[in-house]
Amino acid sequence: MVTELAHIDITPGHEADFEAGVAAARPLFLRAAGCLGMELLRGVEHPSSYRLVVKWARLEDHTVTFRNSADFAEWRRLAAPYFASAPAVEHLESCRLE
Amino acid sequence: MVTELAHIDITPGHEADFEAGVAAARPLFLRAAGCLGMELLRGVEHPSSYRLVVKWARLEDHTVTFRNSADFAEWRRLAAPYFASAPAVEHLESCRLE
C-alpha cells in the first residue's frame, strides 16, 4: 500500500470552489483501479494550503494507470483552475512501529 | 479532530536509528491526552524523508499540553539526534467531501 500526498496551494478566495471540485472528483478516485480511499485536509495555520491524501494498492496504480486515464484529466479539469501553483506530489510507505 | 503533519528529514544512513527511536517513542504519543493515533510514513522518492502523522482531539492537545510535557522532551531525545534539519510541522483539518 502506498500513500500519495499532494500538497496543493489554492488561490486565496477560491477555497470553496476547490473543495467543491474535489468533492465532485471523489467518485473518479474511488472507482480507479487500486484506489483504497482518499481524503482532503486543509491547513489550520495556512487555510489556502491543502493536502490530498490518496491510498493506492500499488505505486503504479497512481503513477501509470490513473495518471493516463480520462478520469485524471477530468479531476484536473475540476480542480486545477484553483491551483495557485503546481501541486507537489510525493509517495510514502507506512513504517512498522511495533 | 486535528492532524499533525510533521515533515522530518533524516541524516542519510540513520534511517533505521530514527525508525527505532520513533517506535520507542510511540507509547509516549499514545498515552498523551487527546492523542487518537500516530503513524510514520517514509518517502518512496526520498527515502530519508519522513512524515509523522499524529491525530489529536484538539489542536491544544498537541501545541500546549504535549509540547510542554516530559514525554515531549523524551520523544525529542529519542528522535532528534537523527534530524537533518528542524522538522516542519503543520496542523490540518479534514474536509467534508460528501
Backbone of each chain as ProteinMPNN parsed JSONL, in Angstrom:
{"seq_chain_A": "MVTELAHIDITPGHEADFEAGVAAARPLFLRAAGCLGMELLRGVEHPSSYRLVVKWARLEDHTVTFRNSADFAEWRRLAAPYFASAPAVEHLESCRLE", "coords_chain_A": {"N_chain_A": [[0.842, -1.19, 0.0], [0.522, 2.222, -0.811], [0.879, 5.642, -0.021], [-0.279, 8.48, -1.529], [0.689, 11.779, -1.311], [-0.32, 14.878, -1.817], [0.579, 18.166, -2.009], [-1.218, 21.0, -2.17], [-1.624, 24.242, -3.039], [-3.994, 26.802, -2.979], [-5.471, 29.437, -4.869], [-6.06, 32.226, -2.942], [-9.334, 32.832, -1.735], [-10.635, 31.121, -3.401], [-11.14, 28.772, -2.094], [-13.578, 27.432, -1.423], [-14.553, 26.82, -3.969], [-12.581, 25.086, -4.863], [-12.781, 22.993, -2.978], [-15.344, 22.075, -3.618], [-14.83, 21.143, -6.173], [-13.06, 19.031, -5.622], [-14.795, 17.393, -4.174], [-16.593, 16.749, -6.199], [-14.913, 15.298, -7.809], [-14.319, 13.127, -6.302], [-15.67, 10.56, -6.69], [-14.311, 9.721, -8.985], [-11.745, 9.095, -8.167], [-12.38, 7.073, -6.331], [-13.345, 5.037, -7.91], [-11.176, 4.29, -9.342], [-8.716, 1.944, -10.45], [-7.174, 0.119, -7.944], [-7.354, 2.142, -6.061], [-7.679, 2.903, -2.69], [-8.905, 4.66, -1.052], [-9.555, 8.111, -0.19], [-8.789, 11.376, 1.068], [-9.28, 14.818, 1.973], [-7.369, 17.36, 3.338], [-7.198, 20.395, 5.154], [-5.211, 23.242, 5.796], [-4.581, 24.451, 9.083], [-2.939, 26.531, 10.036], [-2.374, 27.626, 7.584], [-4.753, 28.365, 5.66], [-5.262, 28.273, 2.909], [-3.848, 26.202, 2.003], [-3.689, 22.878, 1.155], [-3.841, 19.289, 1.663], [-4.062, 16.571, -0.361], [-4.794, 13.298, 0.177], [-4.267, 10.145, -0.888], [-4.849, 6.731, -0.909], [-3.254, 4.016, -2.359], [-3.169, 0.78, -3.845], [-0.875, -0.1, -5.213], [2.098, 1.609, -6.279], [2.117, 2.1, -9.059], [-0.538, 2.088, -9.694], [-1.358, 4.659, -9.269], [0.671, 6.283, -10.564], [0.905, 5.372, -13.168], [-1.498, 4.017, -14.21], [-3.754, 5.586, -13.267], [-2.924, 8.247, -13.819], [-2.833, 8.247, -16.562], [-5.418, 8.085, -17.347], [-8.771, 8.947, -18.488], [-10.249, 9.848, -16.376], [-8.376, 11.072, -14.748], [-7.743, 13.365, -16.234], [-10.205, 14.59, -16.071], [-10.408, 15.047, -13.316], [-8.348, 16.939, -13.021], [-9.462, 18.95, -14.588], [-11.59, 19.714, -13.016], [-10.376, 20.654, -10.652], [-7.924, 22.009, -11.088], [-8.195, 24.72, -12.003], [-8.126, 26.268, -9.725], [-5.71, 26.031, -8.531], [-2.899, 27.538, -7.055], [-0.326, 27.131, -7.699], [1.768, 24.602, -9.208], [0.902, 21.393, -7.994], [2.736, 19.682, -5.407], [3.777, 16.491, -5.384], [4.169, 13.545, -3.586], [5.097, 10.155, -2.788], [4.52, 7.78, -0.223], [5.434, 5.253, 2.15], [4.08, 3.18, 4.719], [5.642, 2.838, 7.89], [6.56, 0.129, 9.953], [5.951, 0.138, 13.362], [5.85, -1.399, 15.603]], "CA_chain_A": [[0.0, 0.0, 0.0], [1.299, 3.451, -0.956], [0.124, 6.875, 0.211], [0.009, 9.677, -2.322], [0.496, 13.011, -0.531], [-0.203, 16.013, -2.738], [0.499, 19.49, -1.374], [-1.895, 21.837, -3.163], [-1.947, 25.603, -2.592], [-5.116, 27.329, -3.749], [-5.56, 30.893, -4.939], [-6.947, 32.671, -1.856], [-10.673, 33.224, -2.172], [-11.227, 30.03, -4.183], [-11.126, 27.534, -1.305], [-14.861, 26.71, -1.545], [-14.608, 26.278, -5.333], [-11.677, 23.934, -4.913], [-13.362, 21.88, -2.201], [-16.457, 21.525, -4.406], [-14.216, 20.381, -7.263], [-12.556, 17.758, -5.077], [-15.959, 16.567, -3.853], [-17.128, 16.233, -7.466], [-13.946, 14.343, -8.358], [-14.126, 11.998, -5.388], [-16.013, 9.26, -7.289], [-13.316, 9.336, -10.0], [-10.682, 8.397, -7.425], [-12.846, 5.857, -5.653], [-13.543, 3.953, -8.883], [-9.903, 4.0, -10.015], [-8.1, 0.654, -10.119], [-6.17, 0.167, -6.878], [-7.57, 3.221, -5.084], [-8.211, 2.347, -1.44], [-9.547, 5.708, -0.263], [-8.956, 9.436, -0.337], [-9.313, 12.422, 1.936], [-8.733, 16.152, 1.755], [-7.059, 18.054, 4.582], [-6.982, 21.837, 4.969], [-4.293, 23.764, 6.798], [-5.051, 25.318, 10.157], [-2.098, 27.736, 10.014], [-2.368, 28.14, 6.206], [-6.051, 27.845, 5.195], [-5.313, 28.062, 1.457], [-2.942, 25.083, 1.74], [-4.388, 21.604, 1.325], [-3.189, 18.031, 1.327], [-4.883, 15.472, -0.864], [-4.17, 12.049, 0.609], [-4.924, 9.037, -1.585], [-4.217, 5.437, -0.653], [-3.229, 3.165, -3.548], [-2.649, -0.567, -3.597], [0.486, -0.133, -5.748], [2.54, 2.903, -6.807], [1.755, 2.23, -10.473], [-1.974, 2.383, -9.827], [-1.447, 6.111, -9.39], [1.597, 6.965, -11.472], [0.736, 4.903, -14.548], [-2.877, 3.765, -14.63], [-4.663, 6.716, -13.054], [-2.472, 9.474, -14.484], [-3.08, 8.138, -18.002], [-6.846, 7.828, -17.568], [-9.656, 10.091, -18.736], [-10.683, 10.367, -15.078], [-7.348, 12.009, -14.251], [-7.954, 14.631, -16.952], [-11.423, 15.195, -15.525], [-10.021, 15.545, -11.981], [-7.604, 18.176, -13.191], [-10.377, 19.965, -15.113], [-12.421, 20.171, -11.909], [-9.639, 21.249, -9.529], [-6.726, 22.788, -11.444], [-8.382, 26.172, -12.144], [-7.958, 26.957, -8.443], [-4.337, 25.838, -8.052], [-2.039, 28.726, -7.085], [0.938, 26.679, -8.293], [1.699, 23.165, -9.491], [0.96, 20.578, -6.773], [3.935, 18.894, -5.111], [3.257, 15.155, -5.105], [5.114, 12.524, -3.126], [4.529, 8.863, -2.384], [5.128, 7.341, 1.035], [5.056, 3.926, 2.637], [3.97, 3.101, 6.182], [6.702, 2.132, 8.623], [6.123, -0.689, 11.102], [6.479, 0.726, 14.603], [5.761, -2.327, 16.746]], "C_chain_A": [[0.886, 1.253, 0.0], [0.373, 4.638, -0.733], [0.619, 7.951, -0.732], [-0.295, 10.891, -1.444], [0.749, 14.177, -1.476], [-0.413, 17.299, -1.956], [-0.035, 20.447, -2.434], [-2.223, 23.191, -2.526], [-2.957, 26.205, -3.563], [-5.057, 28.856, -3.765], [-6.523, 31.378, -3.858], [-8.265, 33.231, -2.4], [-11.383, 32.14, -2.956], [-11.255, 28.706, -3.423], [-12.425, 26.744, -1.47], [-15.014, 26.097, -2.935], [-13.754, 25.015, -5.435], [-12.275, 22.749, -4.169], [-14.548, 21.261, -2.934], [-15.923, 20.695, -5.569], [-13.691, 19.038, -6.787], [-13.724, 16.834, -4.741], [-16.543, 15.957, -5.131], [-16.209, 15.164, -8.057], [-13.794, 13.096, -7.503], [-14.527, 10.649, -6.0], [-15.005, 8.784, -8.337], [-12.151, 8.604, -9.349], [-11.197, 7.047, -6.921], [-13.1, 4.714, -6.625], [-12.256, 3.583, -9.615], [-9.34, 2.663, -9.545], [-7.057, 0.859, -9.031], [-6.361, 1.286, -5.88], [-8.287, 2.661, -3.861], [-8.859, 3.411, -0.564], [-8.85, 7.034, -0.487], [-9.574, 10.373, 0.69], [-8.63, 13.731, 1.594], [-8.568, 16.82, 3.107], [-6.759, 19.517, 4.268], [-6.143, 22.38, 6.111], [-4.956, 24.642, 7.83], [-4.266, 26.633, 10.122], [-2.146, 28.418, 8.644], [-3.641, 27.644, 5.511], [-6.203, 27.737, 3.677], [-4.418, 26.899, 1.034], [-3.636, 23.777, 2.106], [-3.425, 20.441, 1.129], [-4.253, 17.063, 0.829], [-4.125, 14.184, -0.535], [-4.945, 10.902, -0.037], [-4.134, 7.766, -1.307], [-4.373, 4.571, -1.901], [-2.653, 1.801, -3.186], [-1.187, -0.663, -4.033], [0.827, 1.252, -6.301], [2.037, 3.121, -8.229], [0.264, 2.47, -10.686], [-2.192, 3.89, -9.957], [-0.62, 6.645, -10.556], [1.422, 6.562, -12.923], [-0.75, 4.861, -14.913], [-3.758, 5.001, -14.464], [-4.22, 7.943, -13.845], [-2.688, 9.441, -15.994], [-4.553, 7.921, -18.334], [-7.598, 9.122, -17.888], [-10.116, 10.692, -17.409], [-9.647, 11.315, -14.473], [-7.511, 13.374, -14.925], [-9.178, 15.358, -16.394], [-11.164, 15.767, -14.123], [-9.288, 16.876, -12.105], [-8.512, 19.304, -13.724], [-11.204, 20.57, -13.971], [-11.635, 21.004, -10.888], [-8.557, 22.236, -9.941], [-6.982, 24.281, -11.62], [-8.113, 26.957, -10.861], [-6.563, 26.781, -7.857], [-3.584, 27.164, -8.143], [-0.695, 28.406, -7.73], [0.793, 25.183, -8.544], [1.756, 22.39, -8.172], [2.314, 19.874, -6.634], [3.466, 17.523, -4.626], [4.396, 14.233, -4.686], [4.355, 11.238, -2.835], [5.287, 8.389, -1.163], [4.612, 5.97, 1.405], [5.006, 3.943, 4.167], [5.138, 2.329, 6.771], [6.054, 1.309, 9.74], [6.76, -0.127, 12.358], [6.39, -0.22, 15.785], [7.117, -3.004, 16.974]], "O_chain_A": [[1.877, 1.322, 0.727], [-0.769, 4.645, -1.193], [1.802, 8.292, -0.731], [-1.394, 11.018, -0.902], [1.883, 14.43, -1.882], [-1.451, 17.496, -1.323], [0.605, 20.678, -3.461], [-3.012, 23.264, -1.584], [-2.804, 26.132, -4.782], [-4.642, 29.482, -2.789], [-7.688, 30.982, -3.855], [-8.299, 33.985, -3.372], [-12.594, 32.214, -3.162], [-11.379, 27.642, -4.029], [-12.389, 25.525, -1.639], [-15.538, 24.992, -3.075], [-14.165, 24.013, -6.021], [-12.274, 21.628, -4.677], [-14.739, 20.046, -2.879], [-16.498, 19.661, -5.912], [-13.855, 18.025, -7.466], [-13.656, 15.631, -4.992], [-16.938, 14.791, -5.144], [-16.672, 14.239, -8.723], [-13.199, 12.112, -7.942], [-13.789, 9.676, -5.844], [-14.859, 7.581, -8.554], [-11.631, 7.628, -9.891], [-10.535, 6.019, -7.066], [-13.076, 3.549, -6.228], [-12.252, 2.656, -10.425], [-9.476, 2.3, -8.376], [-6.155, 1.684, -9.181], [-5.592, 1.378, -4.923], [-9.343, 2.038, -3.966], [-9.314, 3.113, 0.541], [-7.698, 7.079, -0.92], [-10.713, 10.194, 1.121], [-7.549, 13.753, 1.005], [-9.493, 16.85, 3.918], [-6.147, 19.834, 3.248], [-6.349, 22.011, 7.268], [-5.794, 25.481, 7.498], [-4.853, 27.714, 10.173], [-1.981, 29.634, 8.546], [-3.612, 26.612, 4.841], [-7.182, 27.161, 3.204], [-4.251, 26.642, -0.159], [-4.108, 23.602, 3.229], [-2.36, 20.575, 0.527], [-5.226, 16.779, 1.527], [-2.969, 14.01, -0.92], [-6.131, 10.713, 0.234], [-2.912, 7.731, -1.452], [-5.473, 4.412, -2.43], [-1.77, 1.686, -2.336], [-0.358, -1.23, -3.322], [-0.062, 1.981, -6.741], [1.58, 4.214, -8.563], [-0.149, 2.989, -11.723], [-3.095, 4.34, -10.664], [-1.127, 7.361, -11.419], [1.758, 7.333, -13.822], [-1.201, 5.576, -15.808], [-4.431, 5.418, -15.406], [-5.045, 8.607, -14.473], [-2.723, 10.49, -16.637], [-4.895, 7.608, -19.474], [-7.133, 10.226, -17.602], [-10.349, 11.897, -17.318], [-10.005, 12.255, -13.764], [-7.428, 14.411, -14.267], [-9.182, 16.582, -16.262], [-11.649, 16.848, -13.791], [-9.579, 17.824, -11.376], [-8.346, 20.466, -13.353], [-11.483, 21.769, -13.956], [-12.174, 21.956, -10.322], [-8.295, 23.201, -9.222], [-6.059, 25.066, -11.404], [-7.898, 28.168, -10.905], [-6.267, 27.328, -6.795], [-3.622, 27.835, -9.174], [-0.013, 29.293, -8.242], [-0.194, 24.572, -8.136], [2.581, 22.704, -7.315], [2.948, 19.519, -7.629], [2.832, 17.415, -3.576], [5.435, 14.155, -5.34], [3.136, 11.238, -2.661], [6.502, 8.554, -1.055], [3.509, 5.575, 1.03], [5.79, 4.632, 4.819], [5.567, 1.309, 6.233], [5.109, 1.761, 10.386], [7.975, 0.064, 12.412], [6.823, 0.136, 16.881], [7.254, -3.819, 17.886]]}, "seq_chain_B": "MVTELAHIDITPGHEADFEAGVAAARPLFLRAAGCLGMELLRGVEHPSSYRLVVKWARLEDHTVTFRNSADFAEWRRLAAPYFASAPAVEHLESCRLE", "coords_chain_B": {"N_chain_B": [[-11.254, 17.155, 15.482], [-7.817, 17.079, 14.777], [-5.115, 16.928, 12.511], [-1.77, 16.431, 12.955], [0.962, 17.081, 10.951], [4.105, 16.293, 10.398], [7.006, 17.064, 8.765], [9.905, 15.422, 8.375], [13.227, 15.326, 7.822], [15.892, 13.08, 7.619], [19.261, 12.482, 8.6], [21.091, 10.998, 6.069], [21.674, 7.51, 6.18], [21.02, 7.136, 8.785], [18.466, 6.187, 8.975], [17.371, 3.767, 10.013], [18.021, 4.015, 12.721], [16.509, 6.257, 13.388], [13.897, 5.306, 12.885], [13.748, 3.331, 14.84], [13.868, 4.945, 17.082], [11.449, 6.36, 16.845], [9.668, 4.24, 17.102], [10.224, 3.518, 19.735], [9.289, 5.783, 20.966], [6.627, 5.735, 20.462], [4.688, 4.79, 22.466], [4.663, 7.047, 24.11], [3.35, 9.013, 22.676], [0.887, 7.705, 22.363], [-0.139, 7.602, 24.918], [-0.574, 10.211, 25.492], [-2.636, 13.0, 26.412], [-5.557, 13.345, 24.571], [-4.468, 12.287, 22.236], [-5.105, 10.491, 19.352], [-4.007, 8.609, 17.761], [-1.145, 7.54, 15.831], [1.156, 7.542, 13.085], [3.956, 6.587, 11.048], [5.377, 7.613, 8.062], [7.342, 6.855, 5.207], [9.323, 8.266, 2.634], [8.967, 7.354, -0.781], [10.167, 8.328, -3.126], [12.066, 9.866, -1.863], [13.902, 8.553, 0.318], [15.02, 9.306, 2.778], [13.304, 11.023, 3.827], [10.631, 11.672, 5.905], [7.221, 11.454, 7.135], [5.644, 12.228, 10.037], [2.604, 11.452, 11.332], [0.122, 12.508, 13.345], [-2.846, 12.123, 15.086], [-4.969, 14.299, 16.787], [-7.281, 15.13, 19.369], [-7.879, 17.828, 19.897], [-6.405, 20.893, 18.808], [-4.835, 22.116, 20.811], [-4.14, 20.01, 22.416], [-1.866, 19.009, 21.275], [-0.212, 21.334, 20.766], [-0.018, 22.708, 23.158], [-0.424, 21.046, 25.577], [0.975, 18.548, 25.045], [3.449, 19.441, 23.997], [4.543, 20.73, 26.161], [5.149, 18.758, 27.915], [6.908, 16.22, 29.816], [7.106, 13.918, 28.337], [7.252, 14.854, 25.726], [9.808, 15.989, 25.663], [11.243, 13.654, 26.011], [10.561, 12.254, 23.663], [11.818, 13.907, 21.781], [14.439, 13.519, 22.6], [14.847, 10.898, 21.875], [14.516, 10.923, 19.081], [15.525, 13.264, 17.83], [18.371, 13.311, 17.486], [18.825, 12.328, 14.963], [17.736, 13.992, 13.119], [18.026, 15.814, 10.121], [17.512, 18.424, 9.761], [15.514, 21.055, 11.236], [12.27, 19.85, 12.019], [9.395, 20.434, 9.937], [6.362, 21.473, 10.901], [2.904, 21.152, 10.578], [-0.618, 21.734, 11.061], [-3.7, 20.206, 10.257], [-7.089, 20.076, 9.091], [-9.797, 17.814, 8.484], [-11.635, 17.854, 5.465], [-15.051, 17.879, 4.618], [-16.338, 15.828, 2.133], [-18.623, 14.826, 1.064]], "CA_chain_B": [[-10.043, 16.353, 15.313], [-6.77, 17.79, 14.045], [-3.988, 16.103, 12.1], [-0.41, 16.995, 12.948], [1.781, 16.529, 9.863], [5.48, 16.754, 10.599], [7.953, 16.669, 7.704], [11.169, 15.218, 9.082], [14.318, 14.788, 7.007], [16.868, 12.386, 8.47], [20.61, 12.372, 8.056], [21.188, 9.719, 5.362], [22.42, 6.483, 6.905], [20.46, 6.975, 10.135], [17.033, 5.896, 8.879], [16.979, 2.694, 10.949], [18.096, 4.586, 14.073], [15.343, 7.128, 13.569], [12.671, 4.493, 12.979], [13.75, 2.694, 16.158], [13.523, 5.993, 18.048], [10.007, 6.618, 16.76], [8.985, 3.079, 17.689], [10.364, 3.615, 21.202], [8.503, 6.936, 21.435], [5.208, 5.546, 20.147], [3.828, 4.785, 23.659], [4.566, 8.389, 24.689], [2.253, 9.668, 21.957], [-0.408, 7.038, 22.546], [-0.681, 7.892, 26.248], [-0.769, 11.659, 25.638], [-4.03, 13.44, 26.452], [-6.099, 13.773, 23.284], [-3.86, 11.624, 21.078], [-6.029, 9.491, 18.81], [-3.284, 7.652, 16.93], [0.014, 8.084, 15.121], [1.827, 6.651, 12.141], [5.162, 7.119, 10.423], [5.449, 7.315, 6.634], [8.676, 7.08, 4.646], [9.224, 8.629, 1.228], [9.379, 6.426, -1.834], [11.128, 9.058, -3.971], [13.091, 10.461, -0.987], [13.841, 7.602, 1.444], [15.436, 9.899, 4.051], [12.26, 11.999, 4.162], [9.524, 11.018, 6.614], [6.121, 12.246, 7.683], [4.996, 11.751, 11.251], [1.195, 11.867, 11.274], [-0.488, 12.261, 14.652], [-4.217, 12.625, 15.199], [-5.241, 14.867, 18.111], [-8.68, 15.54, 19.544], [-7.911, 19.285, 19.777], [-5.095, 21.473, 18.474], [-4.076, 22.419, 22.035], [-3.595, 18.768, 22.977], [-0.507, 18.929, 20.763], [0.614, 22.543, 20.825], [0.147, 23.169, 24.542], [-0.261, 20.005, 26.591], [2.047, 17.603, 24.752], [4.746, 20.106, 23.815], [5.074, 21.136, 27.467], [5.233, 17.578, 28.778], [8.189, 15.492, 29.876], [7.121, 12.94, 27.249], [7.726, 15.531, 24.505], [11.269, 16.072, 25.766], [11.768, 12.302, 25.795], [10.413, 11.985, 22.223], [12.891, 14.599, 21.076], [15.712, 12.885, 22.955], [14.933, 9.651, 21.12], [14.478, 11.06, 17.616], [16.173, 14.454, 17.281], [19.774, 13.162, 17.054], [18.9, 11.893, 13.565], [17.14, 15.018, 12.256], [18.967, 16.56, 9.278], [17.14, 19.827, 9.923], [14.35, 21.159, 12.118], [11.032, 19.403, 11.372], [8.368, 21.417, 9.561], [5.125, 20.924, 11.468], [1.647, 21.838, 10.279], [-1.85, 21.095, 11.52], [-4.706, 20.224, 9.198], [-8.414, 19.567, 9.438], [-10.437, 17.075, 7.394], [-12.736, 18.498, 4.739], [-16.172, 17.012, 4.247], [-16.392, 15.751, 0.669], [-19.915, 14.3, 0.57]], "C_chain_B": [[-9.076, 17.094, 14.402], [-5.648, 16.813, 13.724], [-2.708, 16.915, 12.186], [0.369, 16.299, 11.842], [3.167, 17.128, 10.013], [6.362, 16.183, 9.502], [9.337, 16.616, 8.353], [12.176, 14.588, 8.121], [15.418, 14.281, 7.93], [18.237, 12.383, 7.797], [20.759, 11.015, 7.368], [22.127, 8.75, 6.086], [21.869, 6.223, 8.291], [18.967, 6.661, 10.124], [16.604, 4.834, 9.884], [17.032, 3.181, 12.392], [16.86, 5.435, 14.356], [14.072, 6.309, 13.735], [12.598, 3.771, 14.326], [13.399, 3.708, 17.248], [12.035, 6.313, 18.036], [9.23, 5.458, 17.376], [9.057, 3.13, 19.21], [9.489, 4.733, 21.768], [7.001, 6.737, 21.236], [4.318, 5.508, 21.394], [3.666, 6.171, 24.292], [3.451, 9.183, 24.012], [0.92, 9.035, 22.36], [-0.994, 7.271, 23.939], [-0.937, 9.383, 26.473], [-2.256, 12.001, 25.622], [-4.457, 13.902, 25.066], [-5.474, 13.137, 22.075], [-4.749, 10.465, 20.636], [-5.336, 8.478, 17.906], [-2.114, 8.328, 16.247], [0.539, 7.055, 14.14], [3.038, 7.374, 11.568], [5.185, 6.656, 8.978], [6.839, 7.671, 6.131], [8.571, 7.313, 3.134], [9.71, 7.546, 0.292], [10.456, 7.1, -2.697], [12.308, 9.594, -3.154], [13.146, 9.643, 0.302], [14.382, 8.132, 2.767], [14.42, 10.925, 4.543], [11.051, 11.263, 4.732], [8.406, 12.009, 6.881], [5.624, 11.526, 8.932], [3.588, 12.33, 11.243], [0.559, 11.499, 12.611], [-1.87, 12.903, 14.662], [-4.462, 13.062, 16.637], [-6.71, 15.271, 18.186], [-8.821, 17.046, 19.335], [-6.498, 19.771, 19.477], [-4.228, 21.636, 19.719], [-3.535, 21.154, 22.708], [-2.153, 18.568, 22.503], [0.318, 20.164, 21.137], [0.87, 23.031, 22.252], [0.492, 21.999, 25.467], [0.933, 19.099, 26.279], [3.402, 18.293, 24.671], [5.366, 20.57, 25.129], [5.258, 19.962, 28.421], [6.648, 16.994, 28.782], [8.272, 14.471, 28.743], [7.558, 13.566, 25.928], [9.251, 15.626, 24.515], [11.905, 14.706, 25.508], [11.671, 11.903, 24.327], [11.536, 12.654, 21.444], [14.256, 13.976, 21.379], [15.933, 11.633, 22.117], [15.144, 9.876, 19.619], [15.368, 12.169, 17.07], [17.63, 14.248, 16.868], [19.915, 12.81, 15.572], [18.282, 12.893, 12.601], [18.245, 15.688, 11.431], [18.721, 18.053, 9.385], [15.924, 19.863, 10.839], [13.098, 20.671, 11.379], [10.123, 20.584, 11.026], [7.022, 20.827, 9.959], [3.943, 21.794, 11.075], [0.507, 21.059, 10.909], [-2.904, 21.259, 10.439], [-6.005, 19.631, 9.724], [-9.008, 18.853, 8.231], [-11.56, 17.901, 6.774], [-13.821, 17.461, 4.472], [-16.294, 17.016, 2.729], [-17.715, 15.195, 0.158], [-20.822, 15.452, 0.122]], "O_chain_B": [[-9.472, 17.663, 13.385], [-5.275, 15.981, 14.551], [-2.586, 17.967, 11.558], [0.43, 15.07, 11.799], [3.372, 18.32, 9.783], [6.452, 14.967, 9.333], [9.863, 17.628, 8.816], [11.995, 13.459, 7.667], [15.818, 14.949, 8.882], [18.343, 12.292, 6.574], [20.574, 9.981, 8.011], [23.211, 9.119, 6.537], [22.199, 5.213, 8.913], [18.281, 6.842, 11.13], [15.574, 4.989, 10.54], [16.186, 2.805, 13.203], [16.252, 5.341, 15.422], [13.262, 6.584, 14.62], [11.515, 3.616, 14.89], [12.717, 3.375, 18.217], [11.429, 6.513, 19.088], [8.248, 5.671, 18.088], [8.081, 2.826, 19.896], [9.008, 4.648, 22.898], [6.196, 7.491, 21.783], [3.265, 6.147, 21.387], [2.653, 6.444, 24.936], [2.709, 9.92, 24.66], [-0.048, 9.734, 22.659], [-2.204, 7.153, 24.129], [-1.454, 9.775, 27.519], [-3.039, 11.373, 24.91], [-3.802, 14.749, 24.458], [-5.909, 13.417, 20.958], [-5.097, 9.586, 21.424], [-5.985, 7.593, 17.348], [-2.093, 9.551, 16.101], [0.386, 5.85, 14.339], [3.128, 8.602, 11.601], [5.034, 5.468, 8.692], [7.439, 8.654, 6.565], [7.814, 6.628, 2.447], [10.73, 6.903, 0.536], [11.51, 6.522, -2.961], [13.41, 9.757, -3.677], [12.499, 10.006, 1.285], [14.22, 7.472, 3.793], [14.643, 11.609, 5.542], [10.519, 10.344, 4.109], [8.603, 13.224, 6.859], [5.234, 10.359, 8.879], [3.403, 13.544, 11.157], [0.47, 10.323, 12.963], [-2.038, 14.067, 14.298], [-4.206, 12.315, 17.582], [-7.303, 15.697, 17.194], [-9.76, 17.499, 18.681], [-5.517, 19.129, 19.853], [-3.034, 21.334, 19.695], [-2.58, 21.223, 23.482], [-1.322, 18.028, 23.233], [1.388, 20.061, 21.737], [1.873, 23.696, 22.51], [1.568, 21.967, 26.064], [1.8, 18.897, 27.129], [4.39, 17.794, 25.209], [6.577, 20.78, 25.204], [5.499, 20.162, 29.612], [7.454, 17.241, 27.885], [9.359, 14.182, 28.241], [8.167, 12.893, 25.097], [9.903, 15.375, 23.502], [12.957, 14.606, 24.877], [12.591, 11.283, 23.794], [12.134, 12.047, 20.556], [15.123, 13.917, 20.507], [17.054, 11.34, 21.701], [15.86, 9.117, 18.965], [15.911, 12.041, 15.973], [18.099, 14.948, 15.971], [20.988, 12.97, 14.991], [18.299, 12.672, 11.39], [19.276, 16.083, 11.975], [19.618, 18.856, 9.129], [15.368, 18.819, 11.18], [12.888, 21.044, 10.225], [10.091, 21.593, 11.731], [6.597, 19.805, 9.419], [3.977, 23.016, 11.22], [0.646, 19.884, 11.247], [-2.996, 22.3, 9.789], [-6.025, 18.819, 10.648], [-8.755, 19.237, 7.089], [-12.33, 18.558, 7.475], [-13.532, 16.311, 4.141], [-16.347, 18.078, 2.109], [-17.916, 15.1, -1.053], [-21.946, 15.216, -0.323]]}, "name": "protein", "num_of_chains": 2, "seq": "MVTELAHIDITPGHEADFEAGVAAARPLFLRAAGCLGMELLRGVEHPSSYRLVVKWARLEDHTVTFRNSADFAEWRRLAAPYFASAPAVEHLESCRLEMVTELAHIDITPGHEADFEAGVAAARPLFLRAAGCLGMELLRGVEHPSSYRLVVKWARLEDHTVTFRNSADFAEWRRLAAPYFASAPAVEHLESCRLE"}
